[in-house]
Amino acid sequence: MNLPELSRNSRRKIGEAIHEFGLIREGDRLLVGLSGGKDSLVLLVALRALQQRSPVSFTLQACTVDPTEGEGCFDSLQDFCASLEVPYHCVRTPIFRMIEERNESSPCSFCANLRRGVLSSFSRSQGCTTLCLGHHLDDVVETALMNLIFSGRFSSFSPLTWQDRTELRVIRPLVFLEESRISAEAERLCLPVVDLNCPFSCRSMRAWIKDQVSGMSVTAPSLRHNVLRALRQGNRQGSGWASPVASLEPPSCRSSFQLES
């Protein structure tokens, strides 16, 4: 089977995150939240390649949360997962209808929280140990700056968190990878990105922060990586990332992930 091949640099950055935070352990049962966006598709490709090459044994499956109650078309995702030999599931939900009925003032946040809840519950029902999400470096930086500006604290979500309610590990292997690089990978590999044409798209505070980061990066191209460096340094001192990370369990996935085919 010929898998889509991410660039060496992308594989290296994903491998660094997996190694540094101990994201994948022997015997883990992973479920990827596959929205159909570029981020989750690149994440799935990366983890499938890792599964094939790594001495660390783990299982992998993917799940899409359909917020349209079946009106959305995700056949391309099912076909793509079949080509990767990854089990695929699609869970229909009334999220869009709930947003409309409740007249939600923050529909994006409401939708994200509900979808994550559905993914967590489904992961538990499948006997999975780990939920994999596609948050990337830009998400990390934007969250850190939002917290700094509006809450007076410099922190972001952790690459590894633990959900007490579902007893799940939640991992984010793309946290060292820039959104622009993910977009380039998705385009180069012709990944089947799904556009739901969300009727609730809005200008959120996060969108404003994203614009500010893009603008500042013109003058300070290293902005994203400098924020990341500050978070990593803070993490070593007990701050920075929002929650503690797990210890790395040998053998690590880092070197095996960077192997060339």
Kinemage of the C-alpha trace (Angstrom):
@kinemage 1
@onewidth
@group {chain A} dominant
@subgroup {mainchain}
@vectorlist {calphas} color= white
{ca met a 1} P 0.000 0.000 0.000
{ca asn a 2} L 1.376 3.406 -1.033
{ca leu a 3} L 0.603 5.989 1.638
{ca pro a 4} L 0.545 9.765 1.030
{ca glu a 5} L 3.959 11.083 2.061
{ca leu a 6} L 4.342 14.225 4.160
{ca ser a 7} L 7.496 16.264 3.688
{ca arg a 8} L 10.545 15.429 5.779
{ca asn a 9} L 10.282 18.732 7.654
{ca ser a 10} L 6.632 18.145 8.553
{ca arg a 11} L 7.389 14.611 9.727
{ca arg a 12} L 10.246 15.920 11.841
{ca lys a 13} L 8.079 18.512 13.609
{ca ile a 14} L 5.288 16.031 14.290
{ca gly a 15} L 7.839 13.519 15.536
{ca glu a 16} L 9.310 16.124 17.894
{ca ala a 17} L 5.914 16.765 19.470
{ca ile a 18} L 5.215 13.048 19.878
{ca his a 19} L 8.640 12.549 21.452
{ca glu a 20} L 8.689 15.624 23.703
{ca phe a 21} L 5.255 15.065 25.215
{ca gly a 22} L 5.019 11.279 25.075
{ca leu a 23} L 1.863 11.413 22.999
{ca ile a 24} L 1.746 7.794 21.818
{ca arg a 25} L 2.449 4.700 23.909
{ca glu a 26} L 2.697 1.000 23.222
{ca gly a 27} L -0.761 -0.521 22.875
{ca asp a 28} L -2.649 2.773 22.563
{ca arg a 29} L -5.946 2.716 20.690
{ca leu a 30} L -6.203 6.009 18.787
{ca leu a 31} L -9.260 7.710 17.334
{ca val a 32} L -8.731 10.710 15.036
{ca gly a 33} L -11.393 13.407 15.003
{ca leu a 34} L -11.722 13.692 11.224
{ca ser a 35} L -13.710 16.834 10.446
{ca gly a 36} L -12.723 16.821 6.800
{ca gly a 37} L -10.644 19.968 7.175
{ca lys a 38} L -7.010 20.121 6.113
{ca asp a 39} L -5.705 19.830 9.686
{ca ser a 40} L -7.422 16.576 10.590
{ca leu a 41} L -6.630 15.035 7.198
{ca val a 42} L -2.915 15.805 7.535
{ca leu a 43} L -3.029 14.429 11.081
{ca leu a 44} L -4.578 11.176 9.856
{ca val a 45} L -1.950 10.814 7.114
{ca ala a 46} L 0.829 11.424 9.646
{ca leu a 47} L -0.472 8.904 12.162
{ca arg a 48} L -1.096 6.250 9.506
{ca ala a 49} L 2.503 6.603 8.311
{ca leu a 50} L 3.723 6.410 11.892
{ca gln a 51} L 1.647 3.299 12.514
{ca gln a 52} L 3.271 1.612 9.525
{ca arg a 53} L 6.858 2.552 10.409
{ca ser a 54} L 7.089 2.737 14.177
{ca pro a 55} L 8.194 -0.071 16.517
{ca val a 56} L 5.489 1.228 18.861
{ca ser a 57} L 2.328 -0.778 18.225
{ca phe a 58} L -1.011 1.070 18.279
{ca thr a 59} L -4.387 0.901 16.534
{ca leu a 60} L -5.966 3.729 14.553
{ca gln a 61} L -9.480 4.651 13.472
{ca ala a 62} L -11.238 7.862 12.419
{ca cys a 63} L -14.573 9.468 13.231
{ca thr a 64} L -16.456 12.373 11.674
{ca val a 65} L -19.114 14.245 13.640
{ca asp a 66} L -21.790 15.263 11.135
{ca pro a 67} L -23.512 18.406 12.502
{ca thr a 68} L -26.140 18.400 9.734
{ca glu a 69} L -28.127 15.289 10.738
{ca gly a 70} L -27.130 13.521 7.537
{ca glu a 71} L -27.419 16.396 5.064
{ca gly a 72} L -23.646 16.709 4.709
{ca cys a 73} L -21.741 14.427 2.349
{ca phe a 74} L -18.693 12.683 3.763
{ca asp a 75} L -18.320 9.912 1.177
{ca ser a 76} L -14.909 11.254 0.159
{ca leu a 77} L -13.661 10.826 3.730
{ca gln a 78} L -14.961 7.273 3.883
{ca asp a 79} L -13.223 6.474 0.585
{ca phe a 80} L -9.999 8.117 1.731
{ca cys a 81} L -9.952 6.152 4.983
{ca ala a 82} L -10.604 2.964 3.026
{ca ser a 83} L -7.574 3.744 0.849
{ca leu a 84} L -5.492 4.079 4.036
{ca glu a 85} L -7.049 0.921 5.510
{ca val a 86} L -8.257 2.933 8.509
{ca pro a 87} L -11.688 2.080 9.991
{ca tyr a 88} L -14.057 5.035 9.520
{ca his a 89} L -17.179 6.113 11.396
{ca cys a 90} L -19.615 9.006 10.921
{ca val a 91} L -21.850 10.092 13.801
{ca arg a 92} L -24.898 12.153 12.843
{ca thr a 93} L -25.851 14.934 15.265
{ca pro a 94} L -28.326 17.859 15.332
{ca ile a 95} L -25.651 20.429 16.223
{ca phe a 96} L -26.561 22.921 13.475
{ca arg a 97} L -30.243 22.683 14.385
{ca met a 98} L -29.426 23.186 18.074
{ca ile a 99} L -27.404 26.310 17.279
{ca glu a 100} L -30.286 27.749 15.275
{ca glu a 101} L -32.927 26.914 17.896
{ca arg a 102} L -30.828 28.343 20.733
{ca asn a 103} L -29.756 31.394 18.722
{ca glu a 104} L -26.231 30.865 20.042
{ca ser a 105} L -24.161 34.034 20.344
{ca ser a 106} L -20.902 32.034 19.958
{ca pro a 107} L -21.840 29.297 17.487
{ca cys a 108} L -18.251 28.326 16.632
{ca ser a 109} L -17.310 27.684 20.254
{ca phe a 110} L -20.603 25.916 20.952
{ca cys a 111} L -20.176 23.653 17.918
{ca ala a 112} L -16.548 22.827 18.753
{ca asn a 113} L -17.416 21.887 22.329
{ca leu a 114} L -20.322 19.683 21.269
{ca arg a 115} L -18.303 17.942 18.572
{ca arg a 116} L -15.493 17.261 21.023
{ca gly a 117} L -17.994 15.830 23.472
{ca val a 118} L -19.415 13.521 20.806
{ca leu a 119} L -15.913 12.406 19.823
{ca ser a 120} L -15.012 11.701 23.449
{ca ser a 121} L -18.144 9.630 24.026
{ca phe a 122} L -17.681 7.729 20.781
{ca ser a 123} L -14.016 7.066 21.594
{ca arg a 124} L -15.055 5.600 24.908
{ca ser a 125} L -17.705 3.414 23.245
{ca gln a 126} L -15.067 2.045 20.860
{ca gly a 127} L -12.683 1.189 23.686
{ca cys a 128} L -10.149 3.784 22.567
{ca thr a 129} L -7.514 5.165 24.923
{ca thr a 130} L -6.658 8.327 23.010
{ca leu a 131} L -8.516 11.034 21.083
{ca cys a 132} L -6.357 12.789 18.470
{ca leu a 133} L -7.148 16.384 17.489
{ca gly a 134} L -5.685 18.520 14.704
{ca his a 135} L -4.767 21.727 16.562
{ca his a 136} L -1.612 23.250 15.074
{ca leu a 137} L 1.009 25.875 15.953
{ca asp a 138} L -1.173 28.816 14.921
{ca asp a 139} L -3.925 27.568 17.260
{ca val a 140} L -1.394 27.333 20.098
{ca val a 141} L -0.103 30.869 19.515
{ca glu a 142} L -3.544 32.432 19.078
{ca thr a 143} L -4.810 30.808 22.285
{ca ala a 144} L -1.755 31.994 24.220
{ca leu a 145} L -2.193 35.579 23.002
{ca met a 146} L -5.943 35.552 23.701
{ca asn a 147} L -5.260 34.391 27.253
{ca leu a 148} L -2.563 37.029 27.693
{ca ile a 149} L -4.645 39.919 26.333
{ca phe a 150} L -8.003 39.070 27.867
{ca ser a 151} L -7.118 37.057 30.988
{ca gly a 152} L -3.683 38.310 31.985
{ca arg a 153} L -2.088 34.852 31.888
{ca phe a 154} L 0.376 33.413 29.415
{ca ser a 155} L -0.713 29.851 28.697
{ca ser a 156} L -2.202 27.699 25.982
{ca phe a 157} L -3.859 24.301 25.725
{ca ser a 158} L -1.555 21.354 26.311
{ca pro a 159} L -0.427 18.926 23.614
{ca leu a 160} L -1.514 16.197 26.040
{ca thr a 161} L -4.482 16.332 28.407
{ca trp a 162} L -6.420 13.807 30.445
{ca gln a 163} L -10.220 13.656 30.573
{ca asp a 164} L -11.354 12.354 33.933
{ca arg a 165} L -14.955 11.808 32.850
{ca thr a 166} L -14.154 9.606 29.871
{ca glu a 167} L -10.722 8.428 31.054
{ca leu a 168} L -9.271 9.453 27.704
{ca arg a 169} L -5.943 10.975 26.763
{ca val a 170} L -6.375 13.841 24.289
{ca ile a 171} L -3.338 14.480 22.102
{ca arg a 172} L -2.458 17.175 19.556
{ca pro a 173} L 0.536 15.991 17.495
{ca leu a 174} L 0.488 18.995 15.106
{ca val a 175} L 1.296 21.654 17.732
{ca phe a 176} L 4.745 22.376 16.243
{ca leu a 177} L 3.450 22.587 12.661
{ca glu a 178} L 2.405 25.915 11.098
{ca glu a 179} L -1.021 26.222 9.496
{ca ser a 180} L 0.571 27.417 6.253
{ca arg a 181} L 2.639 24.239 6.049
{ca ile a 182} L -0.430 22.090 6.709
{ca ser a 183} L -2.272 23.896 3.897
{ca ala a 184} L 0.657 23.286 1.557
{ca glu a 185} L 0.775 19.586 2.459
{ca ala a 186} L -2.976 19.155 1.942
{ca glu a 187} L -2.790 20.838 -1.465
{ca arg a 188} L 0.312 18.942 -2.585
{ca leu a 189} L -1.179 15.577 -1.592
{ca cys a 190} L -4.630 16.460 -3.011
{ca leu a 191} L -6.306 15.490 0.250
{ca pro a 192} L -10.137 15.331 0.075
{ca val a 193} L -10.957 18.455 2.084
{ca val a 194} L -14.690 18.720 2.828
{ca asp a 195} L -16.383 22.138 2.859
{ca leu a 196} L -19.617 22.072 4.860
{ca asn a 197} L -20.509 25.676 3.949
{ca cys a 198} L -21.313 26.366 7.590
{ca pro a 199} L -24.306 28.741 7.829
{ca phe a 200} L -23.077 30.123 11.154
{ca ser a 201} L -19.645 31.360 10.114
{ca cys a 202} L -18.884 34.475 12.118
{ca arg a 203} L -16.157 36.937 12.961
{ca ser a 204} L -15.032 35.700 16.369
{ca met a 205} L -12.414 37.071 18.745
{ca arg a 206} L -10.129 34.253 17.616
{ca ala a 207} L -10.484 35.443 14.021
{ca trp a 208} L -9.444 38.923 15.160
{ca ile a 209} L -6.407 37.483 16.945
{ca lys a 210} L -5.511 35.478 13.828
{ca asp a 211} L -5.552 38.692 11.790
{ca gln a 212} L -3.296 40.423 14.336
{ca val a 213} L -0.809 37.540 14.333
{ca ser a 214} L -0.712 37.542 10.527
{ca gly a 215} L -0.117 41.291 10.489
{ca met a 216} L 2.608 41.241 13.144
{ca ser a 217} L 4.327 38.296 11.445
{ca val a 218} L 5.092 40.498 8.447
{ca thr a 219} L 7.390 42.595 10.653
{ca ala a 220} L 8.331 39.757 13.022
{ca pro a 221} L 8.461 36.523 10.977
{ca ser a 222} L 9.607 34.524 14.019
{ca leu a 223} L 6.601 35.558 16.137
{ca arg a 224} L 4.910 32.150 16.185
{ca his a 225} L 8.080 30.264 16.991
{ca asn a 226} L 9.089 32.780 19.657
{ca val a 227} L 5.729 32.366 21.397
{ca leu a 228} L 6.168 28.602 21.151
{ca arg a 229} L 9.674 28.847 22.603
{ca ala a 230} L 8.349 30.869 25.541
{ca leu a 231} L 5.632 28.271 26.178
{ca arg a 232} L 8.138 25.412 26.080
{ca gln a 233} L 10.485 27.229 28.450
{ca gly a 234} L 7.597 28.008 30.783
{ca asn a 235} L 6.528 24.379 30.696
{ca arg a 236} L 9.909 23.303 32.041
{ca gln a 237} L 9.338 25.696 34.950
{ca gly a 238} L 5.799 24.442 35.633
{ca ser a 239} L 3.870 27.004 33.565
{ca gly a 240} L 3.221 27.798 29.904
{ca trp a 241} L 1.182 24.853 28.675
{ca ala a 242} L -2.195 24.712 30.355
{ca ser a 243} L -1.765 21.317 32.001
{ca pro a 244} L 1.033 18.912 32.920
{ca val a 245} L 2.364 16.552 30.297
{ca ala a 246} L 2.885 12.845 30.732
{ca ser a 247} L 6.276 11.249 31.038
{ca leu a 248} L 7.606 9.663 27.887
{ca glu a 249} L 7.263 5.895 27.836
{ca pro a 250} L 9.976 4.071 25.848
{ca pro a 251} L 10.445 3.269 23.109
{ca ser a 252} L 9.818 6.773 21.767
{ca cys a 253} L 8.147 7.301 18.407
{ca arg a 254} L 10.431 10.114 17.336
{ca ser a 255} L 13.207 8.353 15.437
{ca ser a 256} L 10.906 5.808 13.835
{ca phe a 257} L 8.589 8.550 12.596
{ca gln a 258} L 11.387 10.200 10.652
{ca leu a 259} L 12.414 7.053 8.791
{ca glu a 260} L 12.305 7.360 5.034
{ca ser a 261} L 10.268 4.843 3.067
